Amino acid sequence: MKYWFLNNNIIVVTEDSIYIGSSKKYIKSELISKFEKEIIPNEIFNIPFAYIKSVENPKKKINYNFLW
């Protein structure tokens, strides 16, 4: 488990989940599904770049590569 404090929110990354603040939990597999549907929660961009390898958006074809 890793955690950071960013913008007065705690970001907790576990093996299968990401917690943002005290009330928001994202399952990593669900996050990838949401990204594929182009539904991107703004809070995800607060995750440290160590966990986001690259983000590409050429002509609305979104490709996210994560380091987990």
SULWO-V462013 format. One record per residue. N is the residue number from 0. RES is the residue in three letters. PSI is psi in degrees with one decimal (none if undefined). OMEGA is omega in whole degrees, -180 to 180 (999 if undefined). Layout:
n = <N | N>
res = <RES | RES>
psi = <PSI | PSI>
omega = <OMEGA | OMEGA>
This chain:
n = <0 | 1 | 2 | 3 | 4 | 5 | 6 | 7 | 8 | 9 | 10 | 11 | 12 | 13 | 14 | 15 | 16 | 17 | 18 | 19 | 20 | 21 | 22 | 23 | 24 | 25 | 26 | 27 | 28 | 29 | 30 | 31 | 32 | 33 | 34 | 35 | 36 | 37 | 38 | 39 | 40 | 41 | 42 | 43 | 44 | 45 | 46 | 47 | 48 | 49 | 50 | 51 | 52 | 53 | 54 | 55 | 56 | 57 | 58 | 59 | 60 | 61 | 62 | 63 | 64 | 65 | 66 | 67>
res = <MET | LYS | TYR | TRP | PHE | LEU | ASN | ASN | ASN | ILE | ILE | VAL | VAL | THR | GLU | ASP | SER | ILE | TYR | ILE | GLY | SER | SER | LYS | LYS | TYR | ILE | LYS | SER | GLU | LEU | ILE | SER | LYS | PHE | GLU | LYS | GLU | ILE | ILE | PRO | ASN | GLU | ILE | PHE | ASN | ILE | PRO | PHE | ALA | TYR | ILE | LYS | SER | VAL | GLU | ASN | PRO | LYS | LYS | LYS | ILE | ASN | TYR | ASN | PHE | LEU | TRP>
psi = <135.5 | 152.3 | 154.1 | 159.8 | 119.2 | 128.2 | 45.3 | 15.7 | 146.2 | 133.7 | 118.2 | 126.1 | 118.4 | -172.2 | -36.1 | 1.8 | 159.4 | 126.6 | 133.7 | 119.7 | -155.8 | -9.3 | -7.2 | 123.0 | 132.8 | 130.1 | 133.8 | -41.1 | -35.4 | -36.5 | -45.5 | -39.8 | -42.2 | -40.6 | -40.6 | -29.7 | 6.4 | 25.0 | 102.1 | 110.9 | 132.5 | -29.9 | -24.4 | -29.6 | -7.0 | -7.1 | 135.4 | 145.3 | -17.3 | -24.9 | -7.4 | 109.0 | -48.0 | 152.2 | 123.8 | 143.4 | 61.9 | 116.5 | 46.3 | 11.1 | 104.2 | 130.9 | 119.8 | 129.9 | 121.7 | 154.8 | 65.8 | none>
omega = <176 | 178 | 178 | 169 | -180 | 178 | -180 | 174 | 173 | 176 | 180 | 180 | 176 | -176 | -175 | -175 | 172 | 177 | 179 | -175 | -177 | -172 | -175 | 178 | 177 | 172 | -174 | 180 | 177 | 178 | -180 | 178 | 179 | 179 | -180 | 179 | 180 | 173 | -170 | 176 | -177 | -177 | -177 | -179 | 174 | 178 | -178 | -176 | 177 | -180 | 178 | -176 | 179 | 177 | -180 | 179 | 177 | 178 | 176 | 171 | -171 | 179 | 180 | 176 | -177 | 178 | 174 | 999>
